[in-house]
């Protein structure tokens, strides 16, 4: 599935450095605003030990992990919704992605400029979100006027979208994200065509600096305020050191561990970010495994067996008969497919089966 995550944030918070670490691609990362003008795109593998375990189990010649696309989008500034900086261009790039990874700087370093002169993560988040809200207010307002005319003329098909846009606009008018409103499934579907920026899921990426003054270590009032904001918003967030991860990106995995220890960076925040991004997009993986290949297939959560089959080949959906299914852990514990079948662990599932994350599947089709 070609779904993408846009990396956004204020200038000089580490977006391009993070993108370099993610994709091992060099894009311009400089200590001044607008170092990245056109979005760069990179496809990265989703770290997943299940692929490794199943490949070892099947002695597979090849293993293919799931992948997710990240887009590096230049820094937003206050007034972007009115064209400040390169605002309109940036907002159009954000409109094209499926989710947002908002990079938030949580380190003090006077040698790295901040557009507002000091570090305040919640203020930075509110600045970005307000620009998205203002852009959406214009979009929703125009659409609401058109829908209002249609409803008054008796166009019944316009009613679901009219109700949905009204709900979204009410939240936007209060300075809140459109996603904070409650929608029926029909209303949510009706909103998709509007491509509202604040309906996109947001993953907050807290960027720290090894050896620097990091708010998560200082635990000052700015960190407390940030935690309260994230908790109140029910937000998903990860902590990374983009600079260290970018420096380590070319090293052999065995060398990375020793360098991490030297820098005092224990966790691989990049892997956490990729996994969190994959989940933020509402995606999950099922697997096929054999001597030739072990592969993770990407599908939306809640997909049925025929829909999952379509990830392999479009014919699998239309000509689906049944799928043999077993959880990846159950298969490894059994030791072989034959033993798993003897123990009754391999299930035959039909068209209504909702695939679970980690299922190992074989499809039978006409």
N, C-alpha and C positions, 0 to 999 in steps of 0.2 A: 504494500500500500504506500502510495507516494504522499505521505503526510509530513508536514514540516513544522519545525519550531523556530521562531524568530528570536534571536538574541538582541534584546533592547536594553536601554538604560541611558542615563545622562552621559555626556562626554567624559572620558578619563576615569571610568569606573572599572575598566578591564575587559570590555566586551571582545575586542579583537584578540587580546592575549588569550582569553578563554577559548575563543574560536580556534586559535592556533593549537592550543592544547587538545581540543576535541578532535580536530580533523587532521592534525599533522600537516596542515597546509599553511604556507606562509602568506598572510595578508598583512598589509601595512598596519603596524601597531605603534603609534607615536603619542607623545605626551602633549597633544593639543587637540582641540575639538575638530571633528569632521575628517579624521585620518582615514576613515572608510566612508566613501561616498556611494559607491554602488555595492549592493549586497553581494557577499560571497556565499557560496553554497558548498556544504560538505556533507557527505553521507558517512555515518560512523556505525560501527558494529555495536550491538547491545551486549554488554558482558553478561554471560549466562553460563554458569557452571553445568547446567543441565545438558547443554550441547556437548560439552567436553565429556561428561560422564556417559552419555548415550553413545558418543562416537567411540569411546574406549570399550563400552559394552559390545558394540557391533563390529569392532575392529574396522571402522569405516575408513576408506581411502581419503575421503574429503569431509570436512564439516563446514556448514554454512550457517552463521548466526543470523539473527534478526538484525535489521538496520533501521536507523532513523536519520532524518535529514535536518541539519541545522543551518540556519541562514543568519549571517552576520549583518546586522542592520546598523547604520551609522547612528550616532548619538542624538537623542532628542533634547530639545531645550525648552524652557518656558516660552510659551507663545507659538509652539510648533503648529497648533491647530489653526493659527492665523497666518501661517507661512513664515514664521521666524526661523532663522537658521536655514535648514533645508527641509523644513517641516512637512510640506505637502508631499514631497517625494518620499520621505521616511514613512509617513502615515500610509501611503499607498503600498509600500513594501510590507508593512505590518498587516495590512488588510489581506495580503495574499497568503499568509501563513496560517496554520491551523491552531497553533498554541504559541504562547509567549513565555520566554525565559527572561525574566527581568533581573538584570545584574545590578546588585546593590552593594556599594562599597562600604565596608565596615572596618577600615583601617585608616589611621592618621599617618600622613607622611607629607611634610611640607614641601618636599621636592617633587611631588606629584600633584599638579594643580587640580583644584575642584572648582567647577563653574560658579558655585555659591560661596567659595572662600573657606568653608569649614565642612566637617563631616556630620551629617544628620540623616541616618538611613530612612526614617519615617518621612521626613520632609521630602527626600529624593523620590521615594515611592509615590507620595501624594502628588508631586510635580508631574511625574510620568502619567499616573492614572488620570489626573485632571485633564491633561492634553488629550488622552484617549476619550474621555467623557465628552469634552467639548466638541471633538470631531464627530462623535456619535450623535450628539444633540442636533447638529446640523443635518446629518443624514436622516435621523428619525423624524425630525420636524418636517422636512420636505415630504417624506413618505407618508406621514400622518395626514397631511393636508390632502394628498391625492386619494388616500384610502377613505377619508371622511367624505369626499365627494362621491366616491363609488358606493359607499354604504347608504348615503342619502338618496342615491338613484336606484337603490334596491338590488345592488349586485351582492347576492348572498355569499359568493365565493370570497369576497373581500373581508367578510366579518372576522374569521380567525386571525388573519394578519393584522387587521385593525385593532383587535383586542390585545394582541401580543405587542404591537408597537406602542400602544397606549401604556401598557405596563412598563415597557422598557423606558419610554420617555419620562414617565413619572419618576423613576429611579435616577435617570440621568439629570433631570432638573434639580434633584437634591444633591447632585455632585457624586452620586454613587454609581458603581458599575452596573450595567444592564443585567449582568448575570446574577445580581443579588435579588432579582424579582423571582416570583414563583410562576411557572408557566405549565400549562397542560402540554402533553406530548404533541398535540396538534399545533399549539401556539409556537412551541419551540421549533417545530419543523417549518412553520410559516416564516419565522424570523431568519432562517438560514440564508435566504436570498438577499437579505439586507447587508450581510457581511459586517455586522457591528464589531468594532474592535474590542469593546468591553464584554462581549459574549464569549470571547476566546478564553480558554482556561489559562491561568497564569501560574508559572513555577518561579518562585523567588530564589535567586542564586546569590548567596551572601559571600562576597569576595574579600578574603583577608590577605595578609602579607606576612610571610615568615620573617621573624626578627623585628617586625614592626609593632606599633601600638594598636592591637586588635581589640575591638569592642567586646567580642565574646570572651576574651581573656580578662580584660579590665573590669567587665561586669558593671559598667557605670550606668547612669540613668538613661543614656541613649540606647544601650542594649536592652534594658528593662522595657523601655518604651517600644522598641522594635518587637520584642517577644510578645508584648501585650497586643500590638497591632496584628501580628501574624496569627495569634491564637483567636482573636476576635473575628478575623476574616476567614478562619478555617482554612488558612493557606497551606500549600505544600511548599517546603523550602529545603535547600541543601546548602552546605558550607563548603567552599573550595578555596584553594590558594592558586589562582589562575597563573600567576607568574612562575611559581615553582613547577606546576604541572606543564607549563609551556616549555620550560627549560629541560624537563625530564623526558619530553615526548620522544626524543630520538634515541634514548638509552635502551639497552637491553633490559628486559624485565628483571633479571638477576641483579643488575647494577642499580635499578631504581630503588630497590628496598634499602640499600645501604645509603644512598643519597637522601632518601626520605628521613632516615634516622639522623643523618648529619644535620639536615635542616629542621628537624623536629616536627616534620609533617607525617603523622602516622597513617591517616586515612587517605585513600585514593578518592578524592572528591569528584573527580571526573567520571569515574564509573558510577558513583551514586547519582550524579547529574544525568547521565545517559539513561539509567534505569528509571529515574523519576520522570524524565521527559517522555519516555515510552509510555509510562503509566498515565501521565497527564494527558496524553493524546487519546486515552481510552483504549489502548492496544494491549494485546496479550499474545502469547505464542503457543502453538501446538507443534508437535514434532513428527517427522518421519525418520526412520533410522534403518540402516541396512549396511551391507558390506561396501557398497559403492559410496554411500553418502549418508550423513546425518544432517538434517536441516531443520532450522526453526522457521516456521511460517507465521507471518504476521496477520492477525485478524482483529476486528473490533470486539471488545468484550460483549458477550451476549449473542455471539454468532451461532447459528444452527450448524449442524453437520454439513448440509449441502452448501451453505455459505462458506464454511471453512474449506470444503473441497474446491471451491472456485478459486481459492488462493493458489492452488496447484495448477488447475486448468479449468477454464470456463465450462467445459463439457461436464465436469464433475458435479456441477450444481444442477444442470438440467437433466442429466442422465443418472443422477444419484440413486443407488439402490439401498446400500447400507454401509456402515463403517465399523470396522473392528477397532475397539478403543480400550486403552489401559493407561492408568496414570504412570508417569515416568518413574516414580519411586517404586511403585509396585512391580514394574517390569525389572528394574535393577535388582530388587530384593529377591524376585523369583529366580533370577539367574539366566533365564532363557525364555523365548516365546513358548517353547514346548511345555516347559514347567509351569509357566503362567497360565496356559490353557488348561493343563491338568488340574490346577488349583481353582479353576473357574474365575480367574482374574481378568481375562480378556472378554469384554462385553460386546455384544452386537447391538449397535445403536441405529435408530431410524432417522427419518427426516426431521422429527421434532426435537431431537436431542440438542441441548445447548452445550457447546464445547466448553470444557474447563481449561484454565491455564495449566499447561504442563501435560495435557493429554498426548499420548503417542497413538497415531491413527494410521489405519490402512483403509482405503476407500474401494468399494466395489461399485462399478457403474455399468450401464448397459452399452 
